[in-house]
Amino acid sequence: MPSKTDHLTLAQHNQDTIEFLGASHSDFSDWVATIAFYRALHLVESLFYQDPSIVHGCDHKTREAILKRRYSMIYVHYRPLKSASMIARYLMDSGGTAYRRFSDYLKPTEVKSELLEFRLKELEKLVQMLLVVKPSGSTGV
């Protein structure tokens, strides 16, 4: 099972990938949305890892239930990231609405403003506040 540090490393790798795509966000906004969701997932898993009462490494449904119940302020930002990722990958939302292309759901500028600059940044701040930092080091979110 991946450790808290492993999840934070994967989250940083996802951030590095988003930054690598940089100016090409408009060409790859579907992938940026997907990568942003997986960054959020690994940040959430790093938070779950430090709490022995939470099932770490759970499936998406269980993870969402835990977030709704115990971390609703994080879930508010996590859910739109997950929805965008699902639409990016399958061109369909959880309610069955189909899209011809991802940009019919979110324009590239909206991916940047709504997902990256708002949802992901807020989720990062909340996780950072809740992560336990050992006296000898930093968590590096």
Buried (B, 14 or more C-beta within 10 A) or exposed (E): EBEBEBBBBBBBEBBEBBEEBEEEBBEBBBBBBBBBBBBBBBBBBBBBBBBEEBEBEBEEEEBBBBBBEBBEEBBBBBBBBBBBBBBBBEBEBEEEEEBEEBBEBBBBEBBBEBBBEBBBEBBBEBBBEBBEEEEEEEBEB
